[in-house]
Amino acid sequence: MKASDIRELTVEDIRAKIQEEMANYDKMRISHKMAQIENPIQLRSMRKLIARLNSVLTEKLTESKEA
């Protein structure tokens, strides 16, 4: 998901997506600890997506405070 796609979402949708992705990341990380997962690069891409979501959320919250 690109940042431009994320910017089209509402604040509530972004928060829900962050919660969903964090849960998926935790599950995948635990399964990676137990046994090797097929594509360990997915962990990195999930972390980047969560960071991207948090960045856009912060931008939106800052914009709403300024206005």
N, C-alpha and C positions, 0 to 999 in steps of 0.2 A: 504494500500500500504506500503510495507516494504521499509526500507532504501536501501536495495540491489537492489530492483526494481527501485527506484528513481535514483540511481547512474547510471543506464543504459541509462537514458534520457539525452538529450542535454540540455544546459543552456537555450535555447529558450523554449524548451518544459517544463522545470521546471518552468520558469517564467509564462508561459501560464497556467500551472496547478495551480500555486499559485493564480493567478487572478481568475480563475474559482472557486477554493475552498473558497476563501474569499467572493466571491459573494454568493455562496451557504450558507456559514456560516452566513452572514448578513441576508439573507432571513429567515433562520431558527431561528435566534435569535429574529428577529422582530415577527415572527409568535408565538414564545414561549412567548413573552411579551403580545401578544393579547389574546392567549388562550393556555392552556396546550398542549404541543406536546406529541405524543404517546411515544416517547423514548427520554427523556431529556439527556441520556448518550451520544447520538449522538453529542451533542454540544461539549463535552469533547474530543471525538475521532476526531472531525473535527479540533479542536484547535491543537491537537497533530500532526495530519497530516500536517497542515500548518507549524508548527514548524519544523517538520522533513524535509519538502520541503525546508524551509529557511536554515536549517543547511547544507543540501547537496549542495544547491546553493552556500553558502559561501565557502564550501570546494572546489568546482569546480573552483570558481573564484580565490581563494587563490592559488590553484595548477597552474592555467594558468598564474598568475603573477610571480610565482617562476620560471617557466620554461623559 
